Amino acid sequence: MNRRNFLRQGLGITSGLITAAYVPFTLAETAGQTGISKPNYYLNDFNLPALDEGQTIQGKQVFKLALQQGETRILADKTTKTIGINQDFLAPVLRMKKGQVVRMEVTNNLSETAALHWHGMVLPASEDGGPHQAIQPSKTWVAEWKILNEASTLFYHSHTHNQTGQQVWRGLGGQMQIVDEDQDAELGIPHEYGIDDYPVILMDRAFDESGEFYYSNTRMNKMLGMHGDVMLVNGVANSVLKPKKTLVRLRLHNASNARFYDLVFSDNRAFQLIASDGGLLERSYSLRQIRLAPGERAEIIVDLSDRKPITLKTIKGYGNLSMRMGMMGGNSASDLDQDFNLLHIDPSQSERSAAFKTTQLVTLPDWSKVEVAQTRQMNLEMQMGPRMMFGSGGFTINGQAMNMNVINEVAHANTFELWELHNPSMMHHPFHVHNTQFRVLDRNGQAPYPWERGYKDVVTVHKDETIRILFPTGPYRDELIPYMYHCHILEHEDAGMMGQFTVV
């Protein structure tokens, strides 16, 4: 039996599993929906991640995090070797507030070196959790900083040198939330965790016939990034959210290694976009579709007052799989570039809540007249010659592959920089800068998408595109320890599409 047939029989993956005509049914009532004669799967309850708000100790919020090995039942009748943070697979949601001093005590109980990065945070370079803050097995690393970021949905995940992709794939990552309940209440934004405010962490995975994760560093997987055909939300496949209320906030979070999501609801209903990576937008946008690259987040409000069941879907045609190249041991990219159901929502028993009517949200600082201390060019390059094809590199920024001993750029604290991101390669690249939240000025001279009009830490640079971003360098100085900038397709990052900068 090949890998794909195993997946279909083990989990029941079909593009038509549940459509707009979906009606609620229990875990045992799915057999007639798949077109498979002997299905061996079921619907799962929505997995609400554990919430960790830390312990207040001597005026600091202390989070004790253990990187650990485990086993998890992801497929219906197989267990998978996984890794996680304080649990067997993935991680709790960490919640904190602006102004708090947080202390992260990270103990590595794995048998391998790891690092844990606080994606989207403004913080000292020594606390960033990048490849220079590697944690050896049986050791504890402590990071401590004051939260300067605005209320937002962030990401924490492995950032181990040359091992980020495979460690995230196996489970080393989770969501962080900086919250401001008073502001949310004033604006009428749902904010009760697990009641009307839900993390929706999107990821795809591939499995072999024994039920273990399939991860391979072939040249094609390296080029396209690792993709799978099992869609997970908060680590669970084929799940149903039964929200407590009819107005819900979904914190959409693309935690996939390389998959780009083009998100719609099965009935094409509109939703209100209220936040991007770094927090609330100035105003809400009514949309029916939103695109998220690896590492990106967006917060949306969905009105379910009609109590009709719906499915959150991703539709084919967006991302590097549309390049139509073979990958993953004989499966073609087009096999994986298809419509997928991600999350079913059944509001039939939800308590009715007031409609969301707020249009103006927050006022963001006006950066239109700031003095730009430095303008830099960033060329995201893939050399399609022997170096890439035979596994020895080919992924660079400005012609340089990542070298732990080379500082590529030096910035000055408390200034603004303008970076022009160019993509002459054949792939889309989601570009991430550590220690800042930037603003997207334009795409090829045109206005950015609605979900790019607030604070961002990841932006997709499409093939042959130029994007300009403007950002503050932050208050922290360190002549020796760098921050990273890189493609957030994790296989591209591991293969060299990453650089380092210090702030002095």
C-alpha positions, 0 to 999 in steps of 0.5 A: 500500500503506498503512502497516500492510500494508507492516508486515505484509509487511515484518516478518510481524507477526501476533498468532498468529505464535508461541503457546504451541505454538511449537517451536524453528526456525531463521531459515529455517523460519518461512514456514508460521507466519504465514498470509501467502502470501509472508512476507518476514521471519525470526526473529532472534537475541537482541541482547545489548547491548554492555556498557560498564563504563568505564575506571578513570582516576585513581580514577574510572570514565570513560564516553565516550559519543558521540551519533551518526547511523546506519542500522539494518536493523530491517525485513527488507528496509529500512534505517532512519535511526536515532540512537544512543549509541556505535552506530547505534541505541540504546546499550550497557548501562552498568555501575557499582557503588555508591560509584564516582565516575563521569565521563560525557563526552558528545559530541554528534555529531548535527546537533541539540541533545540532552541525556542524562538519568540516569533514577533516579540521585541526583545533583547537579542540574547533572549530571542531564542534564535540559533545562537541560544541553543539549548543542549539536552538536559540543560535549562535556558532562561529568557527574560524581558518586558513585553513591549508589543501591543495585544496580538497573536504571536508564535513560539517555535523551534529555531535550531540551526539547520534543524528548525523544519524537522523539529517544528514538523514533529511538534515543537511550536505553539501560539502566544497571545498578548491580551488586553481584555479591557480594550477588547470589551470596549470595542465589542471584540470577543475575548473569553478564551474557549468561549468566544475566542479560539486559537485556530492553529493550521498545519499540514503533515504527511505520514508513512505507512507505519503512522510516523511523520514523513519528513524527507530532505530531498531536493524537491522537498527542500525546494518546495518546502515540506507539505502533507495531505493531512490537515490539522487544527490545533494538532487534530484532524477533521475536528468540529468546533461547537462554540459557546456563543454565536459571535466568535473570534478566530485567531488564525495561525499558519504554523505549517512549514511551507503550505500557503493557505487561501481561506474561505468558508464553505458557504462563502460567508463574510467575516470581519478581519480585525488584526494582523500579525502584530495586533489590531488594525485601524479598522475592520474589513469585511472579507470573504477570503484571506491568504496566510503564508507560513508564519502569518497570523490574522484575527477574524470575527465570524457571525454565526447567529444563523446557527448554520454549520459551516466549514473553514476551507483552503482552496487550491491554486495559491502557494508554491505547490501550484508550480506543478513539480513532482515531490515526496517520493513520486507524488506530484505537487498538484496532488497536494495542491487541492481544496481541503476542509480544515475545521467544521463549525457547528453553532446549532447550540451556541448562545446568541450574542450581540453582533459586532458593529465596531468599524474603527478599532485603534489608531496606529502611529503615523510613520509617514514622516519618520526619518529613515536611517538606512535603506537596504536591499534584500534579494531572495535568491534560489540558484537553480544549478548543481548546488541546489540540485545536489543538496549543497545549497543554493538558497541565499539572501543577497548572494550569501547563505546563512553563516553563524559566524557572519554578521550580514547587516548592522543597524542602529537602535531607536531608528527606522529602516526601509527594506526593499524585498526583491524576489527574482526566484521562481518561488514565493517567499514569506519574509520574517524579520526578528525583533520588530513589527513592520508596516508594509508600504507597498507591493510593486507600488500598489497598496498592500492587502487588507491583512497587511495594513497593520503591524506585520512580522511576515510578508509574502514576496511573490515571484518577481515582486518587490515589496517595501517594508518600514520598521523601527529597530527597537531599543535594545543594543548588542554588538555581538549577538545578532537577530535573524531575517529569513524566509519562513518556509522552514526548509528554505531557512534551514538550507541557507535563506537566512541572514543576521543583523546586530543592533548597536 
